[in-house]
């Protein structure tokens, strides 16, 4: 009878997620979580009246993570299971190194209406990793306990292990006190939690072991060693809510840590004295954003806070102004009242951006440099883009106040930004015309730009395809490009946009294993990936790129912990070194690796191997990252198309730039044939919207000559006279006065004996 009831519940949950009830239950098979990724017959979903989570027992988790991981997590409200809000929220043994593995086992330990307990076991090299997930009736959090046991004979030093929270949508509120820390120690943290959220939900990861954050707090790590036979346990909680309110998150923190606490309470009213419906009250601690709470329809709010001083609070609402800050000292067991008044509703600003010389409309990015920038991101953006079908036009709703806007087209590459100062008045609308002066036109000389590593809204990326296009057009890129993790679902949307605009679109996919990521392009439009990234090798990746008809296979961020070259160096890349790739990426999200990537490329060139450079921003969120921060310029043969651009990249007719523009007299990637002892010149036109600083000529992996260009303004021509003695290659590094650099592919030189 129990199995029949279980089957009925599983089928009912799939057909109608509203069947979730107050009892804990386990659903076997495809998850009832809307948009969930655990879709196989052997997968498990655990549900109570507050949340649902799914384990990918048979479905492949993302990024090549081993099976058995938590890949779906959703709020349950009014008996209805909501939409999946995570890509991955589970344990990483060592800074995104989850491979090698030989097994995974999943066991249901307890399955009662009061409690569900599931244990997964897998290996990571010589380490056994055991994870226990516990969900109780009535609780809004799943408890996760992970034990690592070193069954090997060698000590493992400097591991960085811990739970992660990679959301699939919404926004991220970093560990309080660590905003702006992408990867580093958690010193200065005001808490041990990170929160993914939007207006209608939140997911919080509480990680009391925290001592190091990665990827802007999405990774919550502890640095440790593991001696032979030693075991270490990591404990955390994933808390879920059906509103974007952090009051329950702080309440859980208070309860778990048994902190003395009191309440902050009050009411929020507008300038007309009436209550503001659904206000947001933001709490700061030691001058840093700490939490917020949502008020009710009558403007009332309440939030429990750990006892003590150092708090300030202010009120706001969607599109509304912010009130002055009020200090607060919270006494244990007491309620402190702070009312906020005078909130002003929004005004409107319309921007019309055009080319100063021709008057033609220009795609543009509009950023708030000074003015109200909401901490709670669903209240309003701080970056905007002009529209797709009304080119050059952007209409913004903004909180009242004084602003300075930066309007850019091809930031740092094509045109200097314009600054517009404005005072936004409540209820008023204004139109502002902005003229930008593009400094250069590379297309007129046959050079075209693309950002060759860019995500839309799959996996942890949060940029819908139309917004990706708006951002890439505003960056002054000539071709649209997308490379979502293991997904091609956005191809047809972007192809349609590209067709409307009359520009080429390069469809790509980022093949994402745990030991390396690769972009293949251009691939068959919308063709699904057909390999299991959790169990594959470099040979299989290359074969899959060929099956997809890719002209190019690009090694992405080669030297980050799970980059291909880093995995090769550690001996954990399945299949070892395979020269079947074409390009090495300069990745602006990992700019500190540029010199190391260049050194690898130069080593290849010294050996005569023609693996050339590429450039991509790895943008996931266009409102918080910059499309085209680094880009590749290529010189195709004939009309520019996705295929001709890719072939130009593969042939080395290209360079990568953060700003400077380069126009060579002799094409990069080509071979100059001269007689030994004969003099020849390497000439280049150089331009930089931020002003030129220097140019260095590289040969055989070393700088052979550097020219100071600081007095030459924004454009110049340089010649490097050379004499051929033996086979050689030459490349450039050009730097502008803003710190932007450009790196070129080589010009090859062959020297023959004189007749």
N, C-alpha and C positions, 0 to 999 in steps of 0.2 A: 504493500500500500504506500509506504514512504517513497519508493522509487516512482510510482505513478504520480503522486502529488508533486514530487520534484520535477518530473517531466512536464506536468501541466503548468507549473510555475515558470519553468524555463521558456516554454512556448508562449505563455501569456505575457511574460516580460518582453519578449522580442516583439510581439504584435502590439502590445500596449504598455509602454513604460509606466503608465499611471497606476499599474497594479502594485507598485512598491508599497509595503505596509510597515507596521511598527516592528515586526519581528525581523531579526537578522536571517538572511537566507543566502545560499550560494547557488548561482545560476551556472550550469554547465553548458558550454557551447558559445556561439556568437553572442557578444555582449549586448545587453539592452541599452547601454549608454549611447545616447545620440551622437553620431559621428565617431564612435569608438573604433579603435584599430584592432582590438582582440576579436577576430572574426572567425577563428577556426573552431572545429568541433570540440577540441580538447581544452579550450581556454576556460578560465574561471572568472566570474564576476561576483563580488560580495556586496550585498546591499543591506542597508537598514533605513530608517526613516529620515536620516540626515544626509547620507552620502552613499555613493557606489564607487567601487574601484575594480579594475579588471587586470588580470595577469595574463601575459601572452605566453601560454604554455606551448602552443603549437604555432601561433602566428609569429612572424619575425618581428622583434622589437626594432626601433630605429637605430641608426648609427652603428649597426653591427653589434649591438649589445646582446649578450646571451639571452636565450629564452628563459622564461620564468619571471620576467621583470614586470613591474607595474607600469602599464602604458596608457591607461585610461583612468580618469578620476572626475567625478561630476557631483554637483549638489543634488539632493532630493528635496523637493518642496511640494507640499500639499499632495503627497503620495505619488509624485511624478518625478521620474529620473530625468535630470537635465542633460545638457550637452557636455561632451568631453572637454576638459580644460587643460589637459597636459599632453605632452608628447612622451615624456619619460619622467618618472619621479621615483627613483630607486637608488641603489647603492653602486658606487664606483670604487674599485679596489685601489686604483692609483692614478688619479688625474686623467681620467678618460682612457686609461688602459684597462680594458675588460677582457682582453684576449691574451694568451690562448686558453681555450676550454675544450674539454673532451666529453663532458656530460652535464645534464641538468635534470633534476628530479623535483617534482611538485607533489606534496602530500596534504590532503585535507586532514588536519589533526582534530578539529572539533567543528561540528555543524549542528548548532542548536538555535532555537529562536532567541536565546539570550546572548550567544557569542559564537563567532566564527574565527577559527584559527587555521591559517594555511602556512606551511613551511616549504621553502624552496631551498634546494642545495645544488651547488655547482662548484666547479674548480676554476682556479685562476693560476695557471702554472702549477706550482707545488702547494698552493694555498687552497684550503677548502673554505667556501663562503656559504654560510647558512643564514637564511633570512626568515624571520617569523613575522607574519602580518596578523594583527588582532583587531577585530571590530566588534564592539559590544552594542547591544540595543540601547537606543537613546543617546549615544555619543556622537559628536560631530567630528571625530578624528579617528584615523586608523593609526594604531601603534605599530612601529617597525623596529625590530631588534635584529641586528646583523652581527654575526660572529665570524671573524677571520681566524683561521688556524693554520699555522705554518707547518705543514707535514714534510717539508723538505729538510735537507741537511745544511743548507746555507742560510745565513741571516739575511733579511731583507731590510735595507736601510733607506731612510728618507722617503717612505711611502707617504702619499697624500690621499687619504681615504675618507669617504663620507657619503652622505645622502645628497641628492640633487633634486632640484625642482625646475623643470624646463616646460614652461607653459606653451600652449598652442595658440593662444590669443590674448587679448587684453594688454595689461601693463604690468610692470614689475616694480615693487617697492623694496629697494635693497635693504640689507641689514641696517637698521638705524645707526647713524654715525659713520657709515662706510659708503655713502653715496659718492660715486665717482671712482671708487676703487674697483678696478676690473679684476685684478689678480694680486692678492697680497695678504699680509697678516691681518687678523681681525682686531688688532689693537685699536682701541677707541670705540669699539662697538657698544651701543647702548642696549642691545638685546641680542638674542641668539636665534632670530627668526627672519625669514624672507617671505614676502607675500606677493603672489600673482593675483591680479584683480581686474575687474571692470565694474560697471555700475550695478550689474545684477548678479555678481558672484565674487568669491575670493577663495584662494587656496593658500594656506600658510604652511611652511615647513619650519617646525621647531627643532633645533639641533643643539642641545646643551653642550655637546663636546666641541663646539665650533672654536677653531683657532686660526683658520685661513679660509678666504673666499676666492672663488674663481668665477670667471664670466659674469662679473657684475653682481655677485651673490647668488647666482643660480646654482653654484656648487658650494657646498658647506663641508669643509674638510678639517681633518686633524692630521698634522704631520707626525709620523711615528715610525718606529722600526718594529720588526717582527722576528724574534730569534727562533731558531728551530724548536718546534714543539710549543711555542708561545701562541696564545690566542688573545684576541682583543675584541671587545663588543662595542658597537655603536648603537645608540638608542635615539630615536626621533619620532615625531608625530606629524602626520599630514592632516591638517584641520581644514574643513570645507564649510562654506556658508553660501546662502542664496542671495546675499546682498553684498555690495562692495563696502562693507562696514568693518572697520578694524577693532571695534569695541569687543567683540567676542575673542579676537586674537589676544588682546591685552589681558582680558579676563582669564583666559587659559594660562597665559604666562604667569599671572599672579597666583593662580591656584597651584600650578605645577611647582613653582619655586617657593610657595608658601610665604609670599610677601605681604607685609602689612599694607593695606590699601584703603583708599577712600574714593568718593565720587566727585566728578566735576559735572555740573548740571546747569541748565539755564534755558533761555529762549532766544531766538534770532528773529529780528524784525527788520523791515526795509525802511527806506527813507520816508515812506508814508506812514510809518508806525504800525503797519499791519504785519502779521507773521509771514515769514518767508517759508514756503513749503519746501520740504526736503533740503534743508541747508546742510552744509558740511562744516563741521568744527574741527580744525586742524590743531594738533597738539605738538609743540616743540619741546625738546628737552636739551638743556645745555646749548641752545641755539640751533639744534638740528631737528629736522622733521622726525617725529617719533611715532605718531599714529593719527587717526582721525575717526570720527563717528558721524553717522548720518542722522539728521533730525527727522521728525515726523511731519505730517501735513500741517500741523499747527506750529511748526518751528521749534518744538521742544527737543532737547537732546540730553543724553546722559552717558557718561563713560567712566568706568572704574580705572583708576591709575595707581601705580605703586606709590606709597606714601613718600613725601619729601618735597623739596623745592626744586628750583631750576626749570620749572615749567612756564611756558607762555602758550597762549591759545588765541586763535582768531577764527572768525566765521566767514564763509563765502557760500556761493552756490553756482550752478552752471551758468556761465556768462556774466555773473555778478562780480562786483568789486569785492575786495577784501576789507574787513574791518581793521582798525588798529589792534595791535596785540595787547593782551591783558596778561599779567603775571598770575601765577597760581602756586600756592603751597598746599599740598594735599596732606590732611591729617588722617591718621588711621581711624577707620570706622566712622568718618564724618563726611558730610556732603558740602561742597563748596559751590556757591552759585555765581556764575558769570554770565550775564546777559549781554548780547551783542545787538547793536542797532545801526541803522543808517545804510544798509546794503542797497546798492544802486543796480538796476537792471542794465543789460548790455546796450551797446551802440554798434553801428555797422561801418565798415571801411571797404570801399571798392578800389582795387588797384588795377590800372591798365598799363602794361609794360610793353615798350616798343624799342626797336632799334633806333638809336639817335640819328643815324645817317639816312636810313631808308624809310623810317616810319613804320616798317613792318612789325607786326606783333611778335614778341619773344616769349618763349616759355621761361618761367622764372620760379625761383625758390624765395619765399618770403619768411624771414626769421625774426622773432622778437629779440632784439638785443637788449632793450631796456623796457621795462613795463611788467605787467602782471603775467607771471608764468606759473600756472597752477601746479602745485605739488601733486594733487590728486588729478591724474591725467585725464580721467573721463569728464572733468569739468571744462576742459578746453586745451587746444593744441598750442604749442609755441613755435611750430614750423608749419608753413602752408605752401601750396603749389598752385600755379595757374591751371586753368581747366584744359581738358583735352580738346573739346570741340569749340570752345571760345578761347582760342589761343591768346595768351597774354593777359587774360582776365582772371582775377581772384576776388571773391566776395567773402569777407570775414565778419563774423560776429564776435565781438570782444568786450571784455569788462571795461567799464569807464576808467579813464586815467591817462597819464602821459606815457607815450611810447616812443622808442626809436626802432625802426625796422631796417633790416639789411635785405636788399633785393639783389639777387644774383642770377646770372646766367653763365654756366660754365665756370663756377667758382674756382679761382686760382689758376685757370687755364686760358679762358677766352675773353673775359671782360672783368673790369674792376667793379666791385659792388657799389651800389648806390645806397645812401643812408637817407631815410625819410623820417622826420620827426613829426609826430601828430598827437593831438589830444582827442581821445575818443570820448564823446559826450553821450550820456545815457539817453537812449531813445532816438538819437540822431543818426543820419547816414551821410557819408561824404565819399567823393570820388577823387582819387589821386592818380595823376598821370606820371609815369616814371620812364625816363629815357636812359638806356644803357648803351655804351659804346663798345661793341665787340672789337677786340684788339687785333685778332688774327682770324684768317679763314683757311684752316688747313685743307678743307675739301677742295678749294680752288687749286691746290697743288697735288691733289690725288690722295690725301691722307684722311683716313676716317677713324673715328674713335668708338670703342665699346668698353663697357665695364664687364669683364669676363668672369665675374663671380658675383652673382646677385640673386637674392631669394625673394619670393613673393610671400604667400601665406600658407605654405605647407610646413609640416613639422613645427619647429619652434618659431618660424618666421611669422610676422604679423602684418605684412603689407599686401593688401588686395592688389590683384594684377593691374587694374586701372591706375592705382596710386603709384605702383612701380613705374609705369610708363610716364606718368606726370613727373616723377622725380628724375628719371633718366633723361627726359627731354629738357628739364630745367638745368640738368648738369651739362647740357650742350653735347650729349652723346649722339652719334649719327646712326647707330643701330640699336634696336632693343635687344635685350638679352635676359634670360632667366635660367637659373640652375637650382631648382628646388631639390632638397634631399630626397633621392630615390623616387621622385614623382614628376610626372609630365602633365598633370591635370590643367595647368595654366597655359599650355602652349596655344590652344585655339583662341583663347581670349586675347592673348597678346598678338597673335597673328592678325586677328581682325582689327585691332587698334593700329598695328603697323600698316596694314593695308589702307586704312582710312587716312593715315598720315603720309603715305607714300614713302615709307622707309623700310629697310630690310629688318627682319626679325631672325635672331639666331636661337633656335630652340635647343636647350641643353638639359642635362640632368646631372646632379652631383651624386655619383655613386659613393655611398658613405659606409665604408666598413669601419670596424673598430680600430684598424691599424693604418688606415689611410683614406683620404677622400680624393676623388678624381672628377673633373668635369669632362664630359664627352659632348662634342658639338661639331656641326649641327646634326641633330638626330632626327629620326622619323617623327613627324609631328604627332604628339600625343601618345606615342608608343610606350606602353608600360615597361618598366624594368622587369627582367625575367630571371634575375639571379637572386639568391639568398645572401644578403650582405653580411649576415651573421656567420656564414660558413662558406668562405670563398677564398680565392688566391689571386695574386696579381695576374696570372695567366687567364683566369676566368674573367677578371675585370676587363682585360684587353679584348678578349673574345666577345664579351657583351657589348663593348663599344663598337666593335666591327659589326655585330648583328644589328645594332641600331643605326648603321650607316654613318657613323661619326667620322669626319675627316680628321679630327684632332682629339687627342687624349691629353688632358692637362693635369699635372700633379698639383693639387691645391695645398697651400700652406705646408710646404714640404718638411719643415723642421719644428713644427709645434709637437707636443707630446704624442699625438696620434697621426702625425704626418708621415708620408711614405719614407722619406730619408731618415727621420728619427727612428722609425720602426726598423729600418734596415740596420741602423747603427746599433740597435739593441738586439738584433737577431730575431725579431718577432714578426717579420713580414712574411706571410705564407707565400712560398715560391721564390723568396729572396729577390735579388735584383733582376729585373727584366727590362731591357732597353726599349720595349714596345710603346713607350709614351713619347709625346712630342714636346710638351711645353712645361716649364717650371714657373710657378706663380709667385710674383711679388704681390703680397697681400697687405693692404693698408691696415687691416685689423690687427696685424702682427708686424708692424713696421720695424720693430726692433730686430727682426730676423732678416731684413733686407740684405745686409752685408754677407750674412752666412749663405743666403740663397744665391747671391751673386758669385760667391766663392765656389759653390758647387757647379754653377753654370760655366764659370771660367775653367774649372777643372775638366769638364766635359769638352769644352772647345780646345783646350790644350791637347786632348787626345783625339781631336778631329771628329768628335761626336756632335751632331748638330741638333741638340736639344736646346730650343730657344726659350726666350722669356715671354711671359704673359703677365697681365695685371688685372686684379679685381679687388673690389672693396669689401666683399663678403657681407654686404648690407642685408640685414634682416628686417629692420624697422626704419623706414625712410624718414620718420619724424624725429629720430634720435641718432641716426647715422647718416653719412653723406654718400649718396650715390656718386660714382665717378671720382671719389677721393684719390684713387689711383686708377688709371685707365691705360688701355693699349691702343696705340695708333698703328694702323697697318696701311700698306700701300698696295691695294689689289691690282691685278692685271685686268683691264677692262672695267665694265660697269660693276659697282659695288653690290654684292649680294651676300647672303649668309655664307654660301659656299666659297665665293671668291675671297671674302674676308678671312675665312678660316684657312684657306690655302696660303694666303699671304702670311698669316701668322706662322704656319707650319714651315714655310720657306725662309723665315727669318726676316721678311721685309717689314720690320716692325720695331717699335720701341715702347717702353713703359714709362709713364710720367705721372708725377704728382703736381706738375705745373709747367715746366719748360717745354717748349716746342722745338723740334729738330727737323731740318730739311736737308738731307745729305746730297752732295753732288754725285756720290756713288752709292747705290742702294745697299742697305743692310742685308746681309744674307747672301749677297752676290760675291763672286770671286774675281779679283783683279789679277790679271796675268801679266807679269812684267819680266824683263831680263834681269838676271842677278846683277846688282850694282847700279841698276837704273833708278833714277829718282822719279818719284810720283807724289802727287798731292792728294790729301784727304781734306775735302772742303765741306763746310756745313754752314747753313744759315741757322741762327739760333734766335729764339724769341722767348720772352717771359713777361707775362702781364705784371708780375710783382718785381720785375727788374732782375737782370742777370748778375750772378755773383762770380761763377767760375766754371771752367770746363776742363776735364781731365781726359787724356787719351790713355786707354788701357791696352796692353798687349801682353800675351802670355800670362795673364793673371796679375799683372803689376802695373802701377801708374808709371808711364814713361814720360809724360809731360803734362803740366798744369798751367793754364792761362788764367790770370786774374781779369775778370770782366766787370768789376765793380764800377768802372768809369764809363762803360759803354751803354748804359741805359737799358732799354727793354729789348733791343734787337741789334744784332751784329752778324758779321761773317767771320769765320775763323778758318785758317788753313794750317794743316800739319804736314810739312814736307817730310817725306820718308824715303829711305833708300832700301831696296829689297836685297837681302842677302840670303834668306832662306824662307821656307813657308812660314806664314805668320797670320795672326788675326788682330784686328783693331776694333775697339768699341769705345763709346763715350760715357762719361758721367757728367751731366750738366746740373748745376745747382743755381737756384734763384735766391733772391734776397729775402724771401719768405721762408726759406728752409726746404722748399720743394725740390725734389731731384727727378731727373730723367735718366733711365738706364737703357742703352741700346743693345740690340743684337750685333754680332760682329760683322765686319767686312773682312772677307778672307783674301789672303794674298798668296799667290803661287809665283815663285821665282825660278825661271829656267836658266840654264847655262847659256852664255852668249855664244852665238854662231861664229 
